[in-house]
Amino acid sequence: MQAGRKNTFDCIKAFSETDFTKDLKKFDVPTLILYGNGDQIVPIGAAALRSAKLIKDAILKIYADAPHGLTYTHKDPLNADLLAFLKT
């Protein structure tokens, strides 16, 4: 709600029109993808599910009914999952 209008539109344009397929296929480090399936901003199929298929050995953690702002609304389980991932 505090982002500038131009910045917000430029961000949407960048992530919706840029093909990151080649970059994602190059990942060679452990990767954790965290996603809320209640996200109404970025479609799960175009983001998390596709990224998890493209990144070798990626771990996909989906939070039931979590919104786009899951780092705020689901911070405790998210932080626990992040810490567990970092310990592996």
PDB file of N, CA, C and O in Angstrom:
ATOM      1  N   MET A   1       0.819  -1.194   0.000  1.00  0.00           N
ATOM      2  CA  MET A   1       0.000   0.000   0.000  1.00  0.00           C
ATOM      3  C   MET A   1       0.865   1.261   0.000  1.00  0.00           C
ATOM      4  O   MET A   1       0.368   2.352  -0.276  1.00  0.00           O
ATOM      5  N   GLN A   2       2.151   1.118   0.306  1.00  0.00           N
ATOM      6  CA  GLN A   2       2.999   2.295   0.364  1.00  0.00           C
ATOM      7  C   GLN A   2       3.909   2.419  -0.854  1.00  0.00           C
ATOM      8  O   GLN A   2       4.684   3.370  -0.952  1.00  0.00           O
ATOM      9  N   ALA A   3       3.825   1.481  -1.768  1.00  0.00           N
ATOM     10  CA  ALA A   3       4.668   1.530  -2.958  1.00  0.00           C
ATOM     11  C   ALA A   3       4.146   2.579  -3.929  1.00  0.00           C
ATOM     12  O   ALA A   3       2.948   2.852  -3.997  1.00  0.00           O
ATOM     13  N   GLY A   4       5.064   3.151  -4.666  1.00  0.00           N
ATOM     14  CA  GLY A   4       4.677   4.119  -5.680  1.00  0.00           C
ATOM     15  C   GLY A   4       3.980   3.428  -6.847  1.00  0.00           C
ATOM     16  O   GLY A   4       4.261   2.267  -7.145  1.00  0.00           O
ATOM     17  N   ARG A   5       3.081   4.136  -7.499  1.00  0.00           N
ATOM     18  CA  ARG A   5       2.312   3.566  -8.603  1.00  0.00           C
ATOM     19  C   ARG A   5       3.218   3.102  -9.745  1.00  0.00           C
ATOM     20  O   ARG A   5       3.075   1.977 -10.224  1.00  0.00           O
ATOM     21  N   LYS A   6       4.143   3.950 -10.186  1.00  0.00           N
ATOM     22  CA  LYS A   6       5.037   3.581 -11.286  1.00  0.00           C
ATOM     23  C   LYS A   6       5.892   2.376 -10.901  1.00  0.00           C
ATOM     24  O   LYS A   6       6.056   1.455 -11.701  1.00  0.00           O
ATOM     25  N   ASN A   7       6.430   2.373  -9.705  1.00  0.00           N
ATOM     26  CA  ASN A   7       7.272   1.260  -9.254  1.00  0.00           C
ATOM     27  C   ASN A   7       6.485  -0.044  -9.249  1.00  0.00           C
ATOM     28  O   ASN A   7       6.995  -1.085  -9.666  1.00  0.00           O
ATOM     29  N   THR A   8       5.260   0.013  -8.784  1.00  0.00           N
ATOM     30  CA  THR A   8       4.416  -1.180  -8.726  1.00  0.00           C
ATOM     31  C   THR A   8       4.124  -1.704 -10.126  1.00  0.00           C
ATOM     32  O   THR A   8       4.235  -2.905 -10.374  1.00  0.00           O
ATOM     33  N   PHE A   9       3.757  -0.827 -11.028  1.00  0.00           N
ATOM     34  CA  PHE A   9       3.470  -1.257 -12.404  1.00  0.00           C
ATOM     35  C   PHE A   9       4.720  -1.787 -13.100  1.00  0.00           C
ATOM     36  O   PHE A   9       4.651  -2.765 -13.844  1.00  0.00           O
ATOM     37  N   ASP A  10       5.867  -1.141 -12.857  1.00  0.00           N
ATOM     38  CA  ASP A  10       7.117  -1.613 -13.460  1.00  0.00           C
ATOM     39  C   ASP A  10       7.476  -3.004 -12.945  1.00  0.00           C
ATOM     40  O   ASP A  10       7.967  -3.842 -13.700  1.00  0.00           O
ATOM     41  N   CYS A  11       7.234  -3.242 -11.679  1.00  0.00           N
ATOM     42  CA  CYS A  11       7.500  -4.557 -11.085  1.00  0.00           C
ATOM     43  C   CYS A  11       6.602  -5.615 -11.720  1.00  0.00           C
ATOM     44  O   CYS A  11       7.074  -6.691 -12.089  1.00  0.00           O
ATOM     45  N   ILE A  12       5.335  -5.320 -11.846  1.00  0.00           N
ATOM     46  CA  ILE A  12       4.386  -6.264 -12.460  1.00  0.00           C
ATOM     47  C   ILE A  12       4.799  -6.553 -13.895  1.00  0.00           C
ATOM     48  O   ILE A  12       4.780  -7.705 -14.328  1.00  0.00           O
ATOM     49  N   LYS A  13       5.167  -5.527 -14.623  1.00  0.00           N
ATOM     50  CA  LYS A  13       5.612  -5.700 -16.013  1.00  0.00           C
ATOM     51  C   LYS A  13       6.842  -6.604 -16.065  1.00  0.00           C
ATOM     52  O   LYS A  13       6.910  -7.511 -16.895  1.00  0.00           O
ATOM     53  N   ALA A  14       7.806  -6.365 -15.189  1.00  0.00           N
ATOM     54  CA  ALA A  14       9.045  -7.152 -15.202  1.00  0.00           C
ATOM     55  C   ALA A  14       8.782  -8.623 -14.904  1.00  0.00           C
ATOM     56  O   ALA A  14       9.264  -9.491 -15.633  1.00  0.00           O
ATOM     57  N   PHE A  15       8.024  -8.923 -13.844  1.00  0.00           N
ATOM     58  CA  PHE A  15       7.855 -10.341 -13.513  1.00  0.00           C
ATOM     59  C   PHE A  15       6.851 -11.046 -14.417  1.00  0.00           C
ATOM     60  O   PHE A  15       6.860 -12.275 -14.500  1.00  0.00           O
ATOM     61  N   SER A  16       5.996 -10.304 -15.088  1.00  0.00           N
ATOM     62  CA  SER A  16       5.022 -10.966 -15.954  1.00  0.00           C
ATOM     63  C   SER A  16       5.513 -11.130 -17.390  1.00  0.00           C
ATOM     64  O   SER A  16       4.986 -11.958 -18.133  1.00  0.00           O
ATOM     65  N   GLU A  17       6.508 -10.354 -17.782  1.00  0.00           N
ATOM     66  CA  GLU A  17       6.985 -10.404 -19.163  1.00  0.00           C
ATOM     67  C   GLU A  17       8.390 -10.972 -19.323  1.00  0.00           C
ATOM     68  O   GLU A  17       8.854 -11.150 -20.449  1.00  0.00           O
ATOM     69  N   THR A  18       9.070 -11.256 -18.230  1.00  0.00           N
ATOM     70  CA  THR A  18      10.437 -11.764 -18.302  1.00  0.00           C
ATOM     71  C   THR A  18      10.437 -13.279 -18.155  1.00  0.00           C
ATOM     72  O   THR A  18       9.821 -13.818 -17.236  1.00  0.00           O
ATOM     73  N   ASP A  19      11.116 -13.954 -19.045  1.00  0.00           N
ATOM     74  CA  ASP A  19      11.229 -15.409 -18.995  1.00  0.00           C
ATOM     75  C   ASP A  19      12.513 -15.779 -18.250  1.00  0.00           C
ATOM     76  O   ASP A  19      13.616 -15.581 -18.760  1.00  0.00           O
ATOM     77  N   PHE A  20      12.360 -16.317 -17.045  1.00  0.00           N
ATOM     78  CA  PHE A  20      13.500 -16.677 -16.216  1.00  0.00           C
ATOM     79  C   PHE A  20      13.885 -18.153 -16.349  1.00  0.00           C
ATOM     80  O   PHE A  20      14.693 -18.651 -15.566  1.00  0.00           O
ATOM     81  N   THR A  21      13.318 -18.850 -17.327  1.00  0.00           N
ATOM     82  CA  THR A  21      13.530 -20.294 -17.476  1.00  0.00           C
ATOM     83  C   THR A  21      15.008 -20.660 -17.511  1.00  0.00           C
ATOM     84  O   THR A  21      15.437 -21.539 -16.763  1.00  0.00           O
ATOM     85  N   LYS A  22      15.786 -20.016 -18.351  1.00  0.00           N
ATOM     86  CA  LYS A  22      17.213 -20.354 -18.479  1.00  0.00           C
ATOM     87  C   LYS A  22      17.954 -20.120 -17.166  1.00  0.00           C
ATOM     88  O   LYS A  22      18.807 -20.919 -16.780  1.00  0.00           O
ATOM     89  N   ASP A  23      17.631 -19.033 -16.487  1.00  0.00           N
ATOM     90  CA  ASP A  23      18.285 -18.730 -15.217  1.00  0.00           C
ATOM     91  C   ASP A  23      17.946 -19.772 -14.154  1.00  0.00           C
ATOM     92  O   ASP A  23      18.829 -20.238 -13.433  1.00  0.00           O
ATOM     93  N   LEU A  24      16.677 -20.134 -14.059  1.00  0.00           N
ATOM     94  CA  LEU A  24      16.255 -21.094 -13.044  1.00  0.00           C
ATOM     95  C   LEU A  24      16.887 -22.464 -13.271  1.00  0.00           C
ATOM     96  O   LEU A  24      17.208 -23.160 -12.308  1.00  0.00           O
ATOM     97  N   LYS A  25      17.067 -22.852 -14.503  1.00  0.00           N
ATOM     98  CA  LYS A  25      17.687 -24.140 -14.816  1.00  0.00           C
ATOM     99  C   LYS A  25      19.165 -24.183 -14.426  1.00  0.00           C
ATOM    100  O   LYS A  25      19.737 -25.267 -14.307  1.00  0.00           O
ATOM    101  N   LYS A  26      19.785 -23.029 -14.227  1.00  0.00           N
ATOM    102  CA  LYS A  26      21.205 -22.949 -13.864  1.00  0.00           C
ATOM    103  C   LYS A  26      21.451 -23.032 -12.357  1.00  0.00           C
ATOM    104  O   LYS A  26      22.596 -23.165 -11.925  1.00  0.00           O
ATOM    105  N   PHE A  27      20.395 -22.955 -11.560  1.00  0.00           N
ATOM    106  CA  PHE A  27      20.580 -23.004 -10.106  1.00  0.00           C
ATOM    107  C   PHE A  27      21.327 -24.279  -9.739  1.00  0.00           C
ATOM    108  O   PHE A  27      20.970 -25.368 -10.188  1.00  0.00           O
ATOM    109  N   ASP A  28      22.362 -24.139  -8.924  1.00  0.00           N
ATOM    110  CA  ASP A  28      23.121 -25.309  -8.490  1.00  0.00           C
ATOM    111  C   ASP A  28      23.361 -25.290  -6.975  1.00  0.00           C
ATOM    112  O   ASP A  28      24.326 -25.867  -6.473  1.00  0.00           O
ATOM    113  N   VAL A  29      22.479 -24.628  -6.282  1.00  0.00           N
ATOM    114  CA  VAL A  29      22.542 -24.563  -4.823  1.00  0.00           C
ATOM    115  C   VAL A  29      21.197 -25.028  -4.260  1.00  0.00           C
ATOM    116  O   VAL A  29      20.180 -24.958  -4.950  1.00  0.00           O
ATOM    117  N   PRO A  30      21.187 -25.494  -3.028  1.00  0.00           N
ATOM    118  CA  PRO A  30      19.899 -25.885  -2.429  1.00  0.00           C
ATOM    119  C   PRO A  30      18.924 -24.700  -2.472  1.00  0.00           C
ATOM    120  O   PRO A  30      19.281 -23.570  -2.141  1.00  0.00           O
ATOM    121  N   THR A  31      17.702 -24.986  -2.882  1.00  0.00           N
ATOM    122  CA  THR A  31      16.714 -23.927  -3.076  1.00  0.00           C
ATOM    123  C   THR A  31      15.395 -24.288  -2.411  1.00  0.00           C
ATOM    124  O   THR A  31      14.852 -25.371  -2.632  1.00  0.00           O
ATOM    125  N   LEU A  32      14.890 -23.378  -1.601  1.00  0.00           N
ATOM    126  CA  LEU A  32      13.606 -23.530  -0.936  1.00  0.00           C
ATOM    127  C   LEU A  32      12.642 -22.506  -1.515  1.00  0.00           C
ATOM    128  O   LEU A  32      12.921 -21.307  -1.521  1.00  0.00           O
ATOM    129  N   ILE A  33      11.514 -22.987  -1.998  1.00  0.00           N
ATOM    130  CA  ILE A  33      10.482 -22.106  -2.546  1.00  0.00           C
ATOM    131  C   ILE A  33       9.303 -22.120  -1.579  1.00  0.00           C
ATOM    132  O   ILE A  33       8.716 -23.171  -1.320  1.00  0.00           O
ATOM    133  N   LEU A  34       8.965 -20.960  -1.052  1.00  0.00           N
ATOM    134  CA  LEU A  34       7.871 -20.818  -0.099  1.00  0.00           C
ATOM    135  C   LEU A  34       6.727 -20.079  -0.784  1.00  0.00           C
ATOM    136  O   LEU A  34       6.929 -19.031  -1.396  1.00  0.00           O
ATOM    137  N   TYR A  35       5.522 -20.640  -0.673  1.00  0.00           N
ATOM    138  CA  TYR A  35       4.410 -20.053  -1.411  1.00  0.00           C
ATOM    139  C   TYR A  35       3.095 -20.280  -0.685  1.00  0.00           C
ATOM    140  O   TYR A  35       2.866 -21.348  -0.117  1.00  0.00           O
ATOM    141  N   GLY A  36       2.240 -19.283  -0.706  1.00  0.00           N
ATOM    142  CA  GLY A  36       0.902 -19.417  -0.139  1.00  0.00           C
ATOM    143  C   GLY A  36      -0.096 -19.676  -1.250  1.00  0.00           C
ATOM    144  O   GLY A  36      -0.174 -18.902  -2.204  1.00  0.00           O
ATOM    145  N   ASN A  37      -0.860 -20.750  -1.142  1.00  0.00           N
ATOM    146  CA  ASN A  37      -1.793 -21.053  -2.233  1.00  0.00           C
ATOM    147  C   ASN A  37      -3.038 -20.159  -2.212  1.00  0.00           C
ATOM    148  O   ASN A  37      -3.934 -20.324  -3.040  1.00  0.00           O
ATOM    149  N   GLY A  38      -3.092 -19.227  -1.279  1.00  0.00           N
ATOM    150  CA  GLY A  38      -4.147 -18.227  -1.268  1.00  0.00           C
ATOM    151  C   GLY A  38      -3.709 -16.923  -1.919  1.00  0.00           C
ATOM    152  O   GLY A  38      -4.438 -15.932  -1.888  1.00  0.00           O
ATOM    153  N   ASP A  39      -2.510 -16.923  -2.509  1.00  0.00           N
ATOM    154  CA  ASP A  39      -1.969 -15.738  -3.168  1.00  0.00           C
ATOM    155  C   ASP A  39      -2.840 -15.376  -4.372  1.00  0.00           C
ATOM    156  O   ASP A  39      -2.989 -16.174  -5.297  1.00  0.00           O
ATOM    157  N   GLN A  40      -3.405 -14.184  -4.355  1.00  0.00           N
ATOM    158  CA  GLN A  40      -4.246 -13.736  -5.460  1.00  0.00           C
ATOM    159  C   GLN A  40      -3.512 -12.737  -6.352  1.00  0.00           C
ATOM    160  O   GLN A  40      -4.105 -12.159  -7.262  1.00  0.00           O
ATOM    161  N   ILE A  41      -2.225 -12.538  -6.091  1.00  0.00           N
ATOM    162  CA  ILE A  41      -1.430 -11.592  -6.864  1.00  0.00           C
ATOM    163  C   ILE A  41      -0.606 -12.325  -7.936  1.00  0.00           C
ATOM    164  O   ILE A  41      -0.601 -11.940  -9.105  1.00  0.00           O
ATOM    165  N   VAL A  42       0.088 -13.385  -7.509  1.00  0.00           N
ATOM    166  CA  VAL A  42       0.941 -14.152  -8.421  1.00  0.00           C
ATOM    167  C   VAL A  42       0.409 -15.586  -8.480  1.00  0.00           C
ATOM    168  O   VAL A  42       0.397 -16.279  -7.463  1.00  0.00           O
ATOM    169  N   PRO A  43      -0.025 -16.033  -9.646  1.00  0.00           N
ATOM    170  CA  PRO A  43      -0.588 -17.388  -9.775  1.00  0.00           C
ATOM    171  C   PRO A  43       0.415 -18.480  -9.417  1.00  0.00           C
ATOM    172  O   PRO A  43       1.572 -18.425  -9.833  1.00  0.00           O
ATOM    173  N   ILE A  44      -0.022 -19.458  -8.657  1.00  0.00           N
ATOM    174  CA  ILE A  44       0.859 -20.527  -8.206  1.00  0.00           C
ATOM    175  C   ILE A  44       1.455 -21.307  -9.382  1.00  0.00           C
ATOM    176  O   ILE A  44       2.619 -21.703  -9.332  1.00  0.00           O
ATOM    177  N   GLY A  45       0.677 -21.526 -10.421  1.00  0.00           N
ATOM    178  CA  GLY A  45       1.168 -22.284 -11.561  1.00  0.00           C
ATOM    179  C   GLY A  45       2.267 -21.575 -12.328  1.00  0.00           C
ATOM    180  O   GLY A  45       3.197 -22.215 -12.817  1.00  0.00           O
ATOM    181  N   ALA A  46       2.168 -20.279 -12.435  1.00  0.00           N
ATOM    182  CA  ALA A  46       3.156 -19.496 -13.170  1.00  0.00           C
ATOM    183  C   ALA A  46       4.388 -19.195 -12.333  1.00  0.00           C
ATOM    184  O   ALA A  46       5.429 -18.816 -12.869  1.00  0.00           O
ATOM    185  N   ALA A  47       4.277 -19.360 -11.035  1.00  0.00           N
ATOM    186  CA  ALA A  47       5.393 -18.990 -10.164  1.00  0.00           C
ATOM    187  C   ALA A  47       5.981 -20.210  -9.459  1.00  0.00           C
ATOM    188  O   ALA A  47       6.950 -20.799  -9.936  1.00  0.00           O
ATOM    189  N   ALA A  48       5.406 -20.579  -8.350  1.00  0.00           N
ATOM    190  CA  ALA A  48       5.983 -21.616  -7.499  1.00  0.00           C
ATOM    191  C   ALA A  48       6.066 -22.981  -8.174  1.00  0.00           C
ATOM    192  O   ALA A  48       7.118 -23.620  -8.141  1.00  0.00           O
ATOM    193  N   LEU A  49       4.990 -23.431  -8.775  1.00  0.00           N
ATOM    194  CA  LEU A  49       4.997 -24.771  -9.379  1.00  0.00           C
ATOM    195  C   LEU A  49       5.975 -24.854 -10.545  1.00  0.00           C
ATOM    196  O   LEU A  49       6.703 -25.836 -10.690  1.00  0.00           O
ATOM    197  N   ARG A  50       5.984 -23.831 -11.356  1.00  0.00           N
ATOM    198  CA  ARG A  50       6.902 -23.820 -12.505  1.00  0.00           C
ATOM    199  C   ARG A  50       8.347 -23.722 -12.046  1.00  0.00           C
ATOM    200  O   ARG A  50       9.212 -24.423 -12.570  1.00  0.00           O
ATOM    201  N   SER A  51       8.618 -22.861 -11.074  1.00  0.00           N
ATOM    202  CA  SER A  51       9.979 -22.720 -10.560  1.00  0.00           C
ATOM    203  C   SER A  51      10.474 -24.025  -9.944  1.00  0.00           C
ATOM    204  O   SER A  51      11.625 -24.414 -10.144  1.00  0.00           O
ATOM    205  N   ALA A  52       9.608 -24.694  -9.201  1.00  0.00           N
ATOM    206  CA  ALA A  52       9.996 -25.950  -8.559  1.00  0.00           C
ATOM    207  C   ALA A  52      10.346 -27.027  -9.589  1.00  0.00           C
ATOM    208  O   ALA A  52      11.189 -27.886  -9.330  1.00  0.00           O
ATOM    209  N   LYS A  53       9.705 -26.979 -10.744  1.00  0.00           N
ATOM    210  CA  LYS A  53      10.026 -27.944 -11.812  1.00  0.00           C
ATOM    211  C   LYS A  53      11.336 -27.601 -12.503  1.00  0.00           C
ATOM    212  O   LYS A  53      12.066 -28.495 -12.930  1.00  0.00           O
ATOM    213  N   LEU A  54      11.637 -26.329 -12.613  1.00  0.00           N
ATOM    214  CA  LEU A  54      12.828 -25.893 -13.342  1.00  0.00           C
ATOM    215  C   LEU A  54      14.104 -25.943 -12.515  1.00  0.00           C
ATOM    216  O   LEU A  54      15.188 -26.139 -13.065  1.00  0.00           O
ATOM    217  N   ILE A  55      13.992 -25.769 -11.210  1.00  0.00           N
ATOM    218  CA  ILE A  55      15.167 -25.760 -10.341  1.00  0.00           C
ATOM    219  C   ILE A  55      15.419 -27.175  -9.841  1.00  0.00           C
ATOM    220  O   ILE A  55      14.582 -27.764  -9.157  1.00  0.00           O
ATOM    221  N   LYS A  56      16.575 -27.706 -10.190  1.00  0.00           N
ATOM    222  CA  LYS A  56      16.912 -29.076  -9.819  1.00  0.00           C
ATOM    223  C   LYS A  56      16.895 -29.245  -8.294  1.00  0.00           C
ATOM    224  O   LYS A  56      17.521 -28.479  -7.562  1.00  0.00           O
ATOM    225  N   ASP A  57      16.175 -30.252  -7.845  1.00  0.00           N
ATOM    226  CA  ASP A  57      16.097 -30.619  -6.424  1.00  0.00           C
ATOM    227  C   ASP A  57      15.522 -29.518  -5.530  1.00  0.00           C
ATOM    228  O   ASP A  57      15.781 -29.505  -4.327  1.00  0.00           O
ATOM    229  N   ALA A  58      14.758 -28.610  -6.093  1.00  0.00           N
ATOM    230  CA  ALA A  58      14.141 -27.556  -5.273  1.00  0.00           C
ATOM    231  C   ALA A  58      13.129 -28.167  -4.319  1.00  0.00           C
ATOM    232  O   ALA A  58      12.479 -29.165  -4.631  1.00  0.00           O
ATOM    233  N   ILE A  59      13.011 -27.558  -3.166  1.00  0.00           N
ATOM    234  CA  ILE A  59      12.006 -27.953  -2.184  1.00  0.00           C
ATOM    235  C   ILE A  59      10.904 -26.904  -2.230  1.00  0.00           C
ATOM    236  O   ILE A  59      11.161 -25.710  -2.072  1.00  0.00           O
ATOM    237  N   LEU A  60       9.683 -27.358  -2.447  1.00  0.00           N
ATOM    238  CA  LEU A  60       8.534 -26.454  -2.510  1.00  0.00           C
ATOM    239  C   LEU A  60       7.680 -26.650  -1.272  1.00  0.00           C
ATOM    240  O   LEU A  60       7.201 -27.751  -1.001  1.00  0.00           O
ATOM    241  N   LYS A  61       7.496 -25.581  -0.530  1.00  0.00           N
ATOM    242  CA  LYS A  61       6.653 -25.603   0.666  1.00  0.00           C
ATOM    243  C   LYS A  61       5.463 -24.686   0.397  1.00  0.00           C
ATOM    244  O   LYS A  61       5.623 -23.482   0.197  1.00  0.00           O
ATOM    245  N   ILE A  62       4.266 -25.277   0.395  1.00  0.00           N
ATOM    246  CA  ILE A  62       3.049 -24.511   0.137  1.00  0.00           C
ATOM    247  C   ILE A  62       2.275 -24.350   1.444  1.00  0.00           C
ATOM    248  O   ILE A  62       2.005 -25.328   2.141  1.00  0.00           O
ATOM    249  N   TYR A  63       1.927 -23.127   1.764  1.00  0.00           N
ATOM    250  CA  TYR A  63       1.168 -22.818   2.971  1.00  0.00           C
ATOM    251  C   TYR A  63      -0.307 -22.684   2.603  1.00  0.00           C
ATOM    252  O   TYR A  63      -0.680 -21.846   1.782  1.00  0.00           O
ATOM    253  N   ALA A  64      -1.126 -23.507   3.211  1.00  0.00           N
ATOM    254  CA  ALA A  64      -2.568 -23.532   2.913  1.00  0.00           C
ATOM    255  C   ALA A  64      -3.209 -22.177   3.202  1.00  0.00           C
ATOM    256  O   ALA A  64      -3.086 -21.627   4.297  1.00  0.00           O
ATOM    257  N   ASP A  65      -3.891 -21.663   2.197  1.00  0.00           N
ATOM    258  CA  ASP A  65      -4.651 -20.416   2.296  1.00  0.00           C
ATOM    259  C   ASP A  65      -3.815 -19.181   2.608  1.00  0.00           C
ATOM    260  O   ASP A  65      -4.378 -18.127   2.905  1.00  0.00           O
ATOM    261  N   ALA A  66      -2.491 -19.279   2.551  1.00  0.00           N
ATOM    262  CA  ALA A  66      -1.641 -18.120   2.846  1.00  0.00           C
ATOM    263  C   ALA A  66      -1.684 -17.142   1.678  1.00  0.00           C
ATOM    264  O   ALA A  66      -1.669 -17.555   0.518  1.00  0.00           O
ATOM    265  N   PRO A  67      -1.737 -15.848   1.982  1.00  0.00           N
ATOM    266  CA  PRO A  67      -1.810 -14.826   0.937  1.00  0.00           C
ATOM    267  C   PRO A  67      -0.427 -14.454   0.406  1.00  0.00           C
ATOM    268  O   PRO A  67       0.587 -15.027   0.804  1.00  0.00           O
ATOM    269  N   HIS A  68      -0.413 -13.492  -0.490  1.00  0.00           N
ATOM    270  CA  HIS A  68       0.829 -12.987  -1.068  1.00  0.00           C
ATOM    271  C   HIS A  68       1.782 -12.498   0.027  1.00  0.00           C
ATOM    272  O   HIS A  68       2.997 -12.639  -0.106  1.00  0.00           O
ATOM    273  N   GLY A  69       1.254 -11.938   1.080  1.00  0.00           N
ATOM    274  CA  GLY A  69       2.075 -11.429   2.181  1.00  0.00           C
ATOM    275  C   GLY A  69       2.327 -12.457   3.270  1.00  0.00           C
ATOM    276  O   GLY A  69       2.300 -12.126   4.455  1.00  0.00           O
ATOM    277  N   LEU A  70       2.572 -13.692   2.882  1.00  0.00           N
ATOM    278  CA  LEU A  70       2.716 -14.766   3.867  1.00  0.00           C
ATOM    279  C   LEU A  70       3.899 -14.576   4.810  1.00  0.00           C
ATOM    280  O   LEU A  70       3.917 -15.165   5.891  1.00  0.00           O
ATOM    281  N   THR A  71       4.877 -13.778   4.433  1.00  0.00           N
ATOM    282  CA  THR A  71       5.994 -13.540   5.347  1.00  0.00           C
ATOM    283  C   THR A  71       5.538 -12.767   6.584  1.00  0.00           C
ATOM    284  O   THR A  71       6.220 -12.764   7.608  1.00  0.00           O
ATOM    285  N   TYR A  72       4.392 -12.119   6.483  1.00  0.00           N
ATOM    286  CA  TYR A  72       3.814 -11.413   7.622  1.00  0.00           C
ATOM    287  C   TYR A  72       2.728 -12.250   8.298  1.00  0.00           C
ATOM    288  O   TYR A  72       2.714 -12.388   9.521  1.00  0.00           O
ATOM    289  N   THR A  73       1.831 -12.801   7.503  1.00  0.00           N
ATOM    290  CA  THR A  73       0.683 -13.516   8.063  1.00  0.00           C
ATOM    291  C   THR A  73       1.037 -14.895   8.601  1.00  0.00           C
ATOM    292  O   THR A  73       0.356 -15.399   9.494  1.00  0.00           O
ATOM    293  N   HIS A  74       2.082 -15.508   8.078  1.00  0.00           N
ATOM    294  CA  HIS A  74       2.475 -16.859   8.478  1.00  0.00           C
ATOM    295  C   HIS A  74       3.943 -16.885   8.920  1.00  0.00           C
ATOM    296  O   HIS A  74       4.656 -17.858   8.678  1.00  0.00           O
ATOM    297  N   LYS A  75       4.380 -15.809   9.568  1.00  0.00           N
ATOM    298  CA  LYS A  75       5.800 -15.654   9.877  1.00  0.00           C
ATOM    299  C   LYS A  75       6.355 -16.744  10.789  1.00  0.00           C
ATOM    300  O   LYS A  75       7.506 -17.142  10.615  1.00  0.00           O
ATOM    301  N   ASP A  76       5.589 -17.237  11.745  1.00  0.00           N
ATOM    302  CA  ASP A  76       6.131 -18.244  12.656  1.00  0.00           C
ATOM    303  C   ASP A  76       6.387 -19.580  11.955  1.00  0.00           C
ATOM    304  O   ASP A  76       7.498 -20.101  12.056  1.00  0.00           O
ATOM    305  N   PRO A  77       5.410 -20.158  11.249  1.00  0.00           N
ATOM    306  CA  PRO A  77       5.720 -21.408  10.550  1.00  0.00           C
ATOM    307  C   PRO A  77       6.733 -21.201   9.421  1.00  0.00           C
ATOM    308  O   PRO A  77       7.558 -22.078   9.165  1.00  0.00           O
ATOM    309  N   LEU A  78       6.679 -20.063   8.752  1.00  0.00           N
ATOM    310  CA  LEU A  78       7.639 -19.785   7.686  1.00  0.00           C
ATOM    311  C   LEU A  78       9.057 -19.723   8.241  1.00  0.00           C
ATOM    312  O   LEU A  78       9.970 -20.321   7.672  1.00  0.00           O
ATOM    313  N   ASN A  79       9.251 -19.010   9.341  1.00  0.00           N
ATOM    314  CA  ASN A  79      10.580 -18.918   9.949  1.00  0.00           C
ATOM    315  C   ASN A  79      11.079 -20.279  10.417  1.00  0.00           C
ATOM    316  O   ASN A  79      12.265 -20.582  10.288  1.00  0.00           O
ATOM    317  N   ALA A  80      10.191 -21.095  10.956  1.00  0.00           N
ATOM    318  CA  ALA A  80      10.581 -22.452  11.378  1.00  0.00           C
ATOM    319  C   ALA A  80      11.032 -23.279  10.186  1.00  0.00           C
ATOM    320  O   ALA A  80      12.036 -23.988  10.258  1.00  0.00           O
ATOM    321  N   ASP A  81      10.288 -23.187   9.088  1.00  0.00           N
ATOM    322  CA  ASP A  81      10.671 -23.921   7.877  1.00  0.00           C
ATOM    323  C   ASP A  81      11.980 -23.404   7.304  1.00  0.00           C
ATOM    324  O   ASP A  81      12.814 -24.186   6.848  1.00  0.00           O
ATOM    325  N   LEU A  82      12.160 -22.109   7.325  1.00  0.00           N
ATOM    326  CA  LEU A  82      13.395 -21.508   6.810  1.00  0.00           C
ATOM    327  C   LEU A  82      14.600 -21.943   7.647  1.00  0.00           C
ATOM    328  O   LEU A  82      15.639 -22.303   7.095  1.00  0.00           O
ATOM    329  N   LEU A  83      14.467 -21.912   8.956  1.00  0.00           N
ATOM    330  CA  LEU A  83      15.560 -22.355   9.826  1.00  0.00           C
ATOM    331  C   LEU A  83      15.882 -23.832   9.626  1.00  0.00           C
ATOM    332  O   LEU A  83      17.052 -24.214   9.592  1.00  0.00           O
ATOM    333  N   ALA A  84      14.861 -24.655   9.494  1.00  0.00           N
ATOM    334  CA  ALA A  84      15.073 -26.085   9.248  1.00  0.00           C
ATOM    335  C   ALA A  84      15.817 -26.298   7.930  1.00  0.00           C
ATOM    336  O   ALA A  84      16.727 -27.124   7.853  1.00  0.00           O
ATOM    337  N   PHE A  85      15.435 -25.564   6.909  1.00  0.00           N
ATOM    338  CA  PHE A  85      16.105 -25.661   5.610  1.00  0.00           C
ATOM    339  C   PHE A  85      17.578 -25.239   5.716  1.00  0.00           C
ATOM    340  O   PHE A  85      18.455 -25.894   5.153  1.00  0.00           O
ATOM    341  N   LEU A  86      17.838 -24.165   6.427  1.00  0.00           N
ATOM    342  CA  LEU A  86      19.208 -23.671   6.566  1.00  0.00           C
ATOM    343  C   LEU A  86      20.098 -24.642   7.337  1.00  0.00           C
ATOM    344  O   LEU A  86      21.315 -24.643   7.154  1.00  0.00           O
ATOM    345  N   LYS A  87      19.506 -25.461   8.191  1.00  0.00           N
ATOM    346  CA  LYS A  87      20.272 -26.434   8.968  1.00  0.00           C
ATOM    347  C   LYS A  87      20.625 -27.678   8.168  1.00  0.00           C
ATOM    348  O   LYS A  87      21.454 -28.477   8.604  1.00  0.00           O
ATOM    349  N   THR A  88      20.007 -27.855   7.001  1.00  0.00           N
ATOM    350  CA  THR A  88      20.293 -29.053   6.196  1.00  0.00           C
ATOM    351  C   THR A  88      21.534 -28.869   5.361  1.00  0.00           C
ATOM    352  O   THR A  88      21.922 -29.775   4.623  1.00  0.00           O
TER     353      THR A  88
END
